[in-house]
């Protein structure tokens, strides 16, 4: 399985068909796999948190979640000159035209990472394979009002899916939940605590989960399924503009920004301008270090 390193994190260069085959083999085999969904927030966090970096790099499969990851991988793969001033100009110019390609020529950024698995789509893919293999699923986390809705919504989409159990909340008796998951005979566990808590939980508990073959952290996917958050239109998703859609999410009836929206704005700020700046700076500095100048 081909992979690259991007801002300290390993990302596997998988197409959807390859991911499907990997899941089928995992559900039917004896090994456990931890799946990481790498987005721009993950990449920024890995720069500042050695624990997070080491945790994610020890996951068995890391897929790209979002157009920003594909952009950064393409951008970092482009060569730059050794001349310092020219390198800075070149790095900025590369940032401009690779960024524009996300909207005007999305296929340009599908190398070295050939495909992205945005948000809830990766979860649907995993659930579809689980349904076909009759692999029971356990849903862990999210607020109670969300957790109570999600199983029914998933059954509407996947009528033959076996939902072995679900447990809401973020604070609970961990050993009791592990016992419940084991008794459910679930082969797939989806953990929705938010990152990095969900990735740390998977790291710390995967070996205690007797029947689990696949474990993945899903962050806010349950909120989308329950209708708490609306998904971006298809044309915006194809153009990698989900972040722009989220800027206008979660306002109240008078159009005022609520607390959820304020948190989302902060995340968008990190995921777009801060991320772009960090990647460009990282490219310039890493080139300096490779040439013995940094």
PyMOL commands that set and color helices and strands:
alter all, ss='L'
color gray80, all
select helices_A, chain A and resi 16-28+40-48+50-57+67-77+84-104+106-109+120-133+144-157+174-184+197-208+221-226+234-238+242-246+259-290
alter helices_A, ss='H'
color red, helices_A
select strands_A, chain A and resi 3-6+9-12+33-38+61-64+137-141+163-167+188-192+214-217
alter strands_A, ss='S'
color yellow, strands_A
deselect
rebuild
show_as cartoon
